[in-house]
Amino acid sequence: MTDFSSELISGERRSNWIRLRTIIVVRWVAVIGQITALIVAQSIFELELEYGLCYLAVGISVIGNLIAMFVFPENKLLSESENSLMILFDLLQLCFLLFLTGGLHNPFAILVVGPITISASVLSARSTASLAAVAIVLVTLMLEFHMPLRTEQRFVLRIPDVFLYGTWVAIVIAIVFSSAYSRRVVSEMASMSEALTATQMALAREQKLTDLGGVIAAAAHELGTPLATIKLTSAELMDELDDRPELFEDAALIREQADRCREILRSMGRAGKDDLHLRRAPLLTVVEEAAEPHLDRGKIIHFERAPDHFPTESVPAIQRRPEIIHGLRNLIQNAVDFAQENVWVESSWTDTRITLRIMDDGKGYPPHLIGRIGDPFVRKRKSERDRKQRPGYEGMGLGLFIAKTLLERTGAELSFANGSLSKSGDQTTPSPKGAIVEVVWPRELLSPLKEEKNPLGENPVILG
């Protein structure tokens, strides 16, 4: 996942997603526009240009398109180098036309920015930088080297030098800015899309695990009766085969294996049942279920209740949704990973909201990244200590993004902060001085105070 994401951001994979057909269509549009501009310049404005060379330049694009259409399949995906060559060809062809039609005195010179913007969207940073450098060099050469625009009376059409150099500066800035801006936006969209895909995969995995637990529980329930019958029958056979040791051993083996099957199914069925009554559970039970995989990882997880006026029996029953369990599990995992010794999961509730706070005694979030926590693929340079603490972890922020996205889908609001040392200065008592995550739900979304007492209906049939 990490390798794919880094390649995605760098453009090494996006460059292989462009079909040849797309380039062909874009080039046909450019050809039509160039021919239209030449016809208008010749018939309406009656400009004196090297129309033969101009139509030759356009004809080269037409020939290139025809060859691409008939030689290669339309669904061909272009590689990084092929995309670079295609864009370079279009850039050179456009600059040659500008050279024939006045250089930077031609108002269409701004179109040089187009190929560079496309390059920044689909190619790697190295290819984009190379094409941008070529474009800047060509635009600079056209300041001095170009064929002038002449009217029918042989008057030369040119703009004052101050505007000419201003146009050159504007085009250079546009090349740099548009390429950087396009690359930033496209990379952000691509990384967000990939992160959302990872979120959906995580949710689907959690749902499959829940369904699998239901299937196992149903199997354990359905097979209980036949296994009991086998055990009873084998016991009767053992009573009747006391005088035949070889058959007595076979009957005893059948009974033993039946008991073993029941034990296996019972242990597997502890994962849960697809029972409508189990779709809801007390808040503290759901929190402990989410934290269960991290209880034996060498850190102490404290489950606490914030001071409130609600008695213990008023613990709200909430929905056991996969989004809630997986989201909380990711947050607890992050706290356990970075805690020194202790993690606190604090629960509280009122008539209007349910709140969970997950805290640790680690170093906390980097202050300069607090505003970006929850964004996918947040990178920061790792120290050697961090690498030892979480070997193999790249620190891309995808886990927090998945947790934040899943919990927000259930109506929660998340906030991230860093704790502080207690005012008493007591260093012997552990305190949550590290990262703090607060998750707040409107109570009516998870556990309404006035719930309908209608029958839940029959439990759904689980199909294996």
Order of alpha helices (4+ residues) and beta strands (2+ residues): alpha-alpha-alpha-alpha-alpha-alpha-beta-beta-alpha-alpha-beta-alpha-beta-beta-alpha-beta-beta-alpha-alpha-beta-beta-alpha
